[in-house]
Structure formats: C-alpha cells, structure tokens
Amino acid sequence: MRHKKDYKKLGRTSSHRAAMLSALVSSLILKKRITTTIAKAKEARRLAEKLVTVARKGTLQSRRYALSVLKKPAIVKVLFNEVIPQYKERSGGYTRIIKTGKYRVGDGSELAFLEWIGIAIPQKKKKKKADTTETTAA
C-alpha cells in the first residue's frame, strides 16, 4: 500500500529521479513546452509550480532554492526574468498537461505536453525547400 507516499518513484533511484525532473523543468523553462510521458509530466508539474510559487517572492533565498533545484544559473535567470513576471497576479495553476493521444514506440507509454499557461510558445521555423525547377535552354 502507498499510504502517505508523496511522490512517484518512476522506476529510478532518488538521485536519478531528481536529476531527471530538474532537466525536465529546465527544458520547460527554456522551451515553454515539452513532450514527455504522463507520469513524468505530473511529477515535473509539481516541481515547476513549486519553483514558480517560491520564485514569485523574488528574494535571494528563493533564487538560491531555484539554483539548488535547477543547477544552472542561466536557467534560473530565465525563470526570474521571463517566466515569473507573467504570473505576478496569478495565485496558482501555472502549467497544464495536454494528452497528445500518441504512444511511444518502444514501450507504449502515453505521451503528453507539459506547457506554461498564458505564455506564448515559440513556433518552430519551417525550412523552405530550394527551388528545384531548373531552367535549361534547349
């Protein structure tokens, strides 16, 4: 039984799990939307929302806490300068999970998007095909 168990193990050791969740949240901060399994998305959402809640205070202690979780000063800077100003008036619910309806090829795990609410997601630029029509003089 899982009485009073607060998190999912995700089949990993504690250090591997912490590193994986840190990487997922770091990618979420940089890319604004990530694709992962539903179980990982739910755990990453918990960490991301806690980081935003703590970072909204804007204190040195909150910056140090974010750095202890995310491990990279550049990502903490993006969190405080780009993400947090979007959520000054919001009291919670900073992320959403959207099921994609697709399944991973290797093990059949259901995939989902984890994204910020209210932040524009940068679109990928499509490469233009080169003009393949050749002008040949006959």
C-alpha positions in Angstrom: 0.0 0.0 0.0 1.1 3.5 -0.7 -0.3 5.3 2.3 1.3 8.7 2.9 3.6 8.3 0.0 4.1 11.8 -1.6 5.7 11.1 -5.0 6.1 8.5 -7.6 9.4 6.7 -7.9 9.2 6.4 -11.7 11.5 3.4 -11.6 14.6 5.3 -10.7 16.9 5.9 -7.8 16.4 9.2 -5.9 19.4 10.9 -7.4 18.4 9.9 -11.0 14.8 11.0 -10.4 15.9 14.4 -9.0 18.3 14.9 -12.0 15.6 13.9 -14.5 12.9 16.2 -13.0 15.4 19.0 -12.9 16.2 18.5 -16.5 12.5 18.4 -17.5 11.7 21.6 -15.6 14.8 23.3 -17.1 13.6 22.3 -20.6 10.2 23.6 -19.8 11.6 27.0 -18.7 13.7 27.3 -21.9 11.3 25.8 -24.5 7.9 26.7 -22.9 6.5 23.3 -23.9 7.9 19.8 -23.6 6.7 16.3 -24.6 7.0 13.5 -22.1 5.1 10.7 -20.6 2.0 11.5 -18.4 3.6 10.2 -15.2 6.8 12.3 -15.7 4.7 15.3 -16.7 2.7 15.1 -13.5 5.8 14.9 -11.3 7.6 17.7 -13.3 4.5 19.9 -13.0 4.7 19.6 -9.2 8.3 20.8 -9.2 7.7 23.6 -11.7 4.7 25.0 -9.9 6.6 24.9 -6.6 9.5 26.8 -8.2 7.2 29.5 -9.6 5.5 29.9 -6.2 8.8 30.3 -4.4 10.4 32.4 -7.1 7.5 34.9 -7.0 8.8 36.2 -3.7 11.9 37.4 -5.6 14.2 37.1 -2.6 17.8 35.9 -2.5 16.7 32.8 -0.7 14.2 31.9 -3.4 16.9 32.4 -6.1 19.2 30.1 -4.2 16.4 27.5 -3.8 15.8 27.6 -7.6 19.5 27.3 -8.2 19.7 24.2 -5.9 17.0 22.5 -7.9 17.8 23.6 -11.5 21.7 23.6 -11.1 22.3 26.2 -13.9 22.4 29.9 -13.2 21.4 30.8 -16.8 18.1 28.9 -16.4 17.4 30.5 -13.1 17.9 33.9 -14.7 15.4 33.0 -17.4 13.0 31.8 -14.8 13.2 35.0 -12.8 13.3 37.4 -15.8 10.9 35.8 -18.3 8.5 33.4 -16.5 7.9 35.0 -13.2 6.7 38.4 -14.5 3.9 36.6 -16.4 2.5 35.2 -13.1 2.6 38.1 -10.7 -1.2 38.3 -10.4 -1.9 34.5 -10.7 -2.3 32.6 -7.4 -1.6 29.1 -8.8 -2.0 26.7 -11.7 0.9 27.9 -13.8 1.2 24.8 -16.0 -1.1 22.4 -17.9 -0.8 18.8 -19.2 -2.4 18.1 -22.5 -2.6 14.4 -23.6 -1.4 14.0 -27.2 -3.2 10.7 -27.9 0.1 9.3 -29.1 2.1 6.4 -27.7 5.8 5.9 -27.5 7.1 3.3 -29.9 9.4 1.5 -27.6 7.2 0.8 -24.6 3.8 2.1 -25.5 3.7 4.9 -22.8 1.1 7.6 -23.4 2.7 10.9 -24.2 1.6 14.4 -23.2 2.6 18.0 -23.5 3.6 20.0 -20.4 3.3 23.7 -21.0 3.0 27.1 -19.3 -0.4 28.7 -19.1 -0.5 32.2 -20.7 3.0 32.2 -22.2 3.3 32.2 -25.9 5.0 29.1 -27.2 7.7 29.9 -29.9 6.9 28.2 -33.2 9.4 26.2 -35.0 10.6 27.7 -38.2 9.9 25.6 -41.2 12.7 25.2 -43.7 11.9 26.4 -47.2 12.5 23.9 -49.9 15.0 25.0 -52.5 13.6 25.8 -55.9 14.3 22.6 -57.8 13.0 23.7 -61.2 15.9 24.0 -63.5 16.0 26.4 -66.4 17.6 24.6 -69.2 18.0 26.2 -72.6 17.2 23.7 -75.3 
